[in-house]
Amino acid sequence: VYDKAGNSVTCPSVTVKVDKTKPTCKSSGGNSNWTNGSRTITGTCSDKGGSGCKGNVSKTISSNTNGSVSPGKVYDNAGNSATCSGVTVKIDKTKPTCKSSGGNSNWTNGNRTITGKCSDTGASGCKGNVSKTIKTNTNGGVSPGTVYDKAGNSTVCPNQTVKIDKTAPTCTSSGGSNAWTTGSRTLVGTCSDT
């Protein structure tokens, strides 16, 4: 700077810090496998503008989710921001349901096969149905088994009535006699079943 007489002085330096470059964010922690737990995803900040990152960002997802989720925004120390890219999150905390069939209240001396049909509303889908073949004496309610969804949630299928009797009854005969008669004889077979 100069005065009107021609004298001059060099102004002292002052610090200047300008950062107009947005930071970048690398997301991690996603997973394409189903879980019935929680997922924590992280956005790692990187800054080339000079001011440096304020820090990273993370988000814990604990509810049913099926899609891409961003951990949030990262900021540099100049106030520039960047939204972290989404990562795949698949969470299913809803138990599947099961509808049982194949039971029968009628007695049989054969076998009974009962089935549990799985249905899932938590988005991961069922691993499959279950069935059970009963081949022994049974009188009561029997479950076909447990169904699972792909996130690991499970439900025991409701019972079905099964009545199987493979044991032959026994019979005690009476009414016979070693004595001759000119009349009739009534023979009785008394059944007993275990």
Steps between C-alpha positions, in 0.01 A plus 500: 500500500616859430444837656469819295868580557605177335590301804401133490472200722425138425192380680559208734367161397172376636379142504251411227322163501241438231362154427225479242551131425243262638630204696440148376348210692556127473218290644547155657320251721227396259419138437282319248436216746186508713525541878251522785742719694621854434747648251739789564616677185782755485591791276873575495583862412788608277583865415725643230403864550746557782270564794480134598204289609304567814460126541328190374134410534321179592143375525355192670190352334287288731166472319381302199688628195551378146695738281772762477568717806742794536692540826443877476708809414863583563638853537836667460615778732403766245135393505491310174302176517445180307228239530642151538392244245249233600593143586280192497324422828269202543337461841200280575388481862149370426436134576344296222158343546407136448174335397477131585296238316466123463360412841191290546274419793417158355698196615729320256737206517712657228729804501419872501706770329441851630636815334593849616480768230724804562403860424723803559417871504843619615639508141776240535268217395456146629772239483231242430212299636520206741328165525499208738380143450373332817528122493449401864204485734388856561197665654522877523643816350821486298693788343647445155810690612657847490515734200776757446540813294829590331593740780490225763163578659295190579150388596375166631210382285170439682398148594283272291284220640652159431335170603697189409449155653716223358457260794258213433232453764481184709196276533382275780243238395231361729175307483640168391444171692629140490148378573267397220177686460193477280459874526712792383821646617579871497869570460634839601827658392598778742725756338774683684718771345815664629 
